[in-house]
Amino acid sequence: MSAAKKSVNKVVLAYSGGLDTSCIVPWLVENYGCEVICFCANLGQEEELSGLEAKALASGASKLYLEDLREEFITQYIYPTMLAGAIYEKEYLLGTSFARPLIAKKLVEIAALEGADAVAHGATGKGNDQVRFELTVMALNPKLRIIAPWREWHIRSREDALKYAAEHNVPVTATLKSIYSRDRNIWHLSHEGGGLEDPWHEPNDDMYQLTTNPEQAPDEPEYVEIYFESGIPKRVNGVAMGPIDLVTTLNKLGAKHGVGRIDLVENRLVGMKSRGVYETPGGTILYRGHDALEQICLDKQTLQYKQMIALKYAELVYNGQWFTPLREALDAFVAVTQRHVTGTARLKLYKGNIMIVGRKSPYSLYREDYATFGEEDVYNQKDAEGFIKLFGLPMKVAALLDIEGAGRGKHAGPDYTAFKRD
């Protein structure tokens, strides 16, 4: 054991109970000679969380923290991202991306509580998650040492991990490798690997675990009304719900109608492209409903500028830069834009599609009496003539200069050579 490794006394490990993190526990004890405390976050992954404590202790950990973070996840990470309209590369609703800063934040808190001098995670050296975990730790407590076993150990395959587990009496139930790598929480389910590594390959239908195949979805559309208050969803079909119930309800509704499937070849932060298939039924409904309300509640300039910052917000979230001054500043801007985003969006779900069919708000900027073509006091059609002349003045001046200088404008004259006489 090196002197550097001997310097670690206690480490807090982000623990799922899967094969990799189960192997990391004895590996840390063996290679760093330190006490290992495990932390598992319940983010709505629907995996079996019972029995994790016994499993962690049997693997060599001194204790396990298991915390239900679903409400904090929704209100402090999911909703702010949705309010910003942040979507990575036009499709990805960032389900894995904003889960990692929350997990890492709790690692730092437990490390402080336990007097630990290091934290560890099971992210590989090729993906985005290692960056998201470690940037968060650096932002919140840069004095903590970060251990990433996948960048150090000799294990390179599932077979290697199973062998290591057997040699160290680690209780694991996994024996066969799933062809897909998945990440699940209350917001989404992601799929990578297997046949998806060929971007021409259409995903097998049995890969999907949340959503109904749109072809097999109900033949009758279903309507849903979502009430938002200052941008935050509060009611579904008139029924008040807390964050967990609301997202869960919309997940079931969207999944029933095959809503929320995307197939994306994305650009990872670490420099390579990867293909991911995501299922985000409830989240897709919420984004669409929120968009519908903003259409009538935001003025043109605010809406257009908000679309610009949404790109930057998505990049920050995807890159693991959650705990940055810029993200906080963007949140402050978004909060102002949401002050009057209150009202109801009405959506129609049908075979994988979400159609906006209605929106209403007491703060709506749309007025039917202003938008009609009749003559009234608010809008006089005669005023349009002066507006058009001023709006088009730069174009008119440029054309006049072309004609005076070159003798002709940008519009070419007819080509008479194309017409030949017999």
C-alpha positions, 0 to 999 in steps of 0.5 A: 500500500502506497503512502498516499493510500495510507493517508485515507482514514475514512471514505464515504462511497456512493453505493447502489448495491450493484455488482460494481459498488459491492466490489468497491467496498472490499477494494477500498478496505484492501487497497486504502486500509480505510473505514468505508461508509456507504450511502444510497439515495432513493431517487425513485429508481424502483430497485429493491432497496430493502436488504441493502444495509446487510449487504453493505455490511457483509461487503465490509462497510461499517454502516449504510446511510439510505435516504429518500431524496425524491422530493428534494430531487424533484423540487430542487433539481428537476423543477428548476431545470424544467422552468428554464426549459433546458433540453440537451441537444434538442431532446434529452431531458437530463434525467441522469445529469441532475441526479448526480449533483444531488448524490454528490452533495449528500456524500459531502454532507455525510463526510462532514457528519462522519469526519471522513477525509474522502469520498468515492464513486463507481463511475467509469473513466469514459463517461460523464458521471465521473465529472458530475460527481467530482465537480460537485465535491470540488465545489462543496468541499475541495479538501475531500479526496476523491477516489474513483476505483475504475480509474485505478483497479485491474477490473475491466469486465463484469467477469472480472468483477464477479471473480473479485466478488467471489474471492472476497465473499461479496454477496452479489446476485448478478451472474449474467450481464444485461446487454444494456446499461441502465439508469433509473429514477423517478424522472426517467429510465435510460438505456445504453449499450448492446445493440444500441451501439450501432446507430442504425439498429432499431431498439428491440421493443422488449428493451423498453421498461416504462412506456407502452409501444405507441403502436400498441397504445390505446386507440382513443386519445386521453386529455390531461389538464395540468395547473401551474402556479408560478411555473410549478405544477400543482394539480393534475385534472383538478386534483392537488398533488405533491411533487412525488405523486404528481410526477408519478401520476404523469409517468403512468399516464404518459407511459400508457400512451407511449409518450416520452421515448427518444433515441439520441446520439449525443456528445459526451463531455469527455469527447466521444459520441454515445447513443442513448435511448430515454424514457421520460413519460411524465417529464415530457408531458410537464415540459409540453404543458409548461411550454403551452402556458409560457406561450400566452404568459410571456412577452416576445422578448422575454420568451426569446431570451429565455430560449437562449439561456435554456441552451446554456442551462442544459449545458451546465447541467449536462456537464455537472456544473450545477453548483456554479454562480452562473447556474444560480444567476440563470435561476434568478432570471428564470424566477422572474420570468415565471412570476406570471406563469400561472394557469392551466394547460390542456394536452391530448395524448395519443400513441406517443404524441402530445398535442397542446389543445388548450391553455388559459391564464389570468395573466394571459397576454393574448386578447382575442379582442386585440388580435381580431382584424376589426377596427378598434382603439387598440390597433389601427390597421393604418398604423401598419404602413408607417411601421413597415416603412421604418422596419424596412428602411435599412433594407431599402437604403442598401438596395438604393446604394446597390442600384446607384453604385452597380446600376442594378439591385440584388434582384437579377433581371430576366435572362432573355437568352433562354428564349430562342426564336425558331 
